[in-house]
Amino acid sequence: MQHYTEDPLMNGPRREHRLLLEPVGATRSLFGAEAPLFAAACAAGDWMDPSRYARDGHFEGFDLHMQAVQQRIRETEGRPAEHHDRPDLEA
């Protein structure tokens, strides 16, 4: 299956499902540098991760969420699975 960012069936849902980051504090490194921490959610309201991570720490969880969205979209709007995304095999 294609990555959700390259799947034409995901063009609409990608606009609804956006990663939202909410600042929830900061952490200090051993050398005193301060790094902000975030909680994350989906703009569509069907996923959230209240864990306090640096910004990049939420990308993997959001990608897994979007993979689940893509699977739901493909089950309801995609071509039949027996064609394996090959339009030349469609009747």
C-alpha positions in Angstrom: 0.0 0.0 0.0 1.2 3.5 -0.8 2.2 5.9 2.0 -0.8 8.0 3.0 0.9 11.2 1.7 1.0 9.7 -1.8 -2.4 8.0 -1.9 -5.0 9.9 -4.0 -7.8 8.5 -1.9 -6.3 10.4 1.0 -6.4 13.9 -0.6 -9.6 14.9 1.3 -8.9 13.2 4.6 -5.4 14.6 4.8 -6.9 18.1 4.9 -9.2 17.1 7.9 -6.5 15.1 9.7 -3.7 17.4 10.7 -1.2 17.1 13.5 -1.8 19.7 16.2 0.9 20.3 18.8 0.1 21.9 22.2 3.0 23.2 24.3 3.0 21.6 27.7 6.2 22.6 29.2 10.0 22.3 28.7 12.9 20.2 29.6 16.5 21.1 30.2 19.5 19.2 28.8 22.5 18.3 30.7 24.2 21.4 29.4 21.3 23.7 30.3 19.7 24.1 26.9 15.9 24.2 27.1 13.7 22.2 24.8 9.9 22.6 24.6 7.6 19.6 25.1 4.3 19.1 23.4 1.1 17.0 23.6 -0.4 16.1 20.3 -3.8 15.6 18.7 -5.5 15.2 15.4 -7.5 18.1 14.1 -10.3 15.6 13.2 -10.6 14.8 16.9 -10.2 11.0 16.6 -6.6 10.7 18.0 -4.6 12.3 20.7 -1.4 11.6 22.6 -1.1 13.5 25.9 2.5 12.3 26.4 5.0 15.1 26.8 7.5 14.7 23.9 9.7 17.0 21.9 8.0 18.0 18.6 9.4 15.2 16.5 8.4 12.5 19.1 4.8 12.7 18.0 5.3 12.1 14.3 5.5 8.3 14.5 2.2 8.1 16.5 0.5 10.4 14.0 1.8 8.3 11.1 0.3 5.2 12.7 -3.0 7.0 13.1 -3.0 8.1 9.5 -2.2 4.6 8.4 -5.4 3.4 10.2 -7.4 6.2 8.6 -6.0 5.2 5.2 -7.1 1.6 5.8 -10.6 2.7 6.7 -10.8 4.9 3.6 -9.6 2.1 1.3 -12.1 -0.4 2.8 -15.0 2.0 2.2 -14.0 3.9 -1.0 -11.2 1.9 -2.6 -11.2 -0.5 -5.4 -12.0 -4.1 -4.7 -9.0 -5.9 -3.1 -9.0 -8.7 -5.7 -7.7 -6.3 -8.3 -4.6 -5.4 -6.2 -4.7 -1.8 -7.4 -4.5 -2.8 -11.0 -7.2 -1.1 -13.1 -6.4 -3.3 -16.1 -8.0 -6.2 -14.2 -11.2 -4.5 -13.4 -14.3 -5.6 -15.3 
